[in-house]
């Protein structure tokens, strides 16, 4: 049985991973289907917003993994670490 601490940290990490994926999807739409953006005419600023969002969420995941190394379940989220491509 997982401890409350493990479940709590995994849930938080899943939230950050979902944020990475949501911002990446928005970038893909911005780059591949610009007509889907509609009212957003400043594509550079919109892209910058999503890159910053991905970066922040990824940094949050890395921070949890760094400060809670004993919570082994977080290791599965290392794909959001420094080697993410």
C-alpha positions as CSV (number, residue, x, y, z in Angstrom):
1,X,0.0,0.0,0.0
2,X,1.3,3.4,-0.9
3,X,1.8,5.9,1.8
4,X,-0.1,9.2,1.8
5,X,3.1,11.0,1.1
6,X,3.8,8.9,-2.0
7,X,0.2,9.3,-3.3
8,X,0.3,13.1,-2.6
9,X,3.6,13.6,-4.4
10,X,2.6,11.4,-7.3
11,X,-0.6,13.3,-7.7
12,X,1.2,16.6,-7.8
13,X,3.7,15.2,-10.3
14,X,0.9,14.0,-12.5
15,X,-0.6,17.5,-12.4
16,X,2.8,18.9,-13.6
17,X,3.1,16.2,-16.3
18,X,-0.4,17.0,-17.6
19,X,0.6,20.7,-17.8
20,X,3.7,19.8,-19.9
21,X,1.5,17.8,-22.2
22,X,-1.2,20.5,-22.5
23,X,1.4,23.2,-23.3
24,X,3.1,20.9,-25.8
25,X,-0.3,20.2,-27.5
26,X,-1.0,23.9,-27.7
27,X,2.4,24.4,-29.3
28,X,1.7,21.7,-31.8
29,X,-1.6,23.3,-32.7
30,X,0.0,26.7,-33.0
31,X,2.7,25.3,-35.4
32,X,0.6,22.9,-37.4
33,X,-2.9,24.3,-37.4
34,X,-2.8,28.0,-37.0
35,X,-6.4,28.4,-38.1
36,X,-7.3,26.7,-34.8
37,X,-5.9,29.6,-32.8
38,X,-8.5,32.2,-34.0
39,X,-8.1,35.4,-32.0
40,X,-4.4,34.9,-31.2
41,X,-2.5,37.0,-33.7
42,X,0.7,37.3,-31.8
43,X,2.0,33.8,-32.4
44,X,5.5,34.5,-30.9
45,X,4.0,35.7,-27.6
46,X,1.5,32.8,-27.6
47,X,4.4,30.3,-28.2
48,X,6.5,31.9,-25.5
49,X,3.7,31.5,-23.0
50,X,3.5,27.7,-23.8
51,X,7.3,27.2,-23.7
52,X,7.4,29.0,-20.4
53,X,4.6,26.8,-19.1
54,X,6.3,23.6,-20.2
55,X,9.6,24.8,-18.6
56,X,7.9,25.6,-15.3
57,X,6.0,22.3,-15.1
58,X,9.1,20.3,-16.0
59,X,11.2,22.2,-13.4
60,X,8.6,21.4,-10.8
61,X,8.8,17.7,-11.5
62,X,12.6,17.8,-11.3
63,X,12.4,19.6,-8.0
64,X,10.1,17.0,-6.5
65,X,12.4,14.2,-7.7
66,X,15.4,16.0,-6.3
67,X,14.0,16.7,-2.9
68,X,12.1,13.5,-2.4
69,X,14.5,10.8,-3.8
70,X,13.1,8.3,-1.3
71,X,9.7,8.3,-3.2
72,X,10.6,5.8,-5.8
73,X,7.3,6.2,-7.8
74,X,8.5,9.6,-8.9
75,X,11.4,8.1,-10.9
76,X,8.9,7.1,-13.6
77,X,8.6,10.8,-14.4
78,X,12.3,11.2,-15.2
79,X,11.3,11.6,-18.9
80,X,10.4,15.1,-17.8
81,X,14.0,15.6,-16.6
82,X,17.0,17.3,-18.1
83,X,17.2,14.7,-21.0
84,X,13.7,15.4,-22.2
85,X,13.7,15.8,-26.0
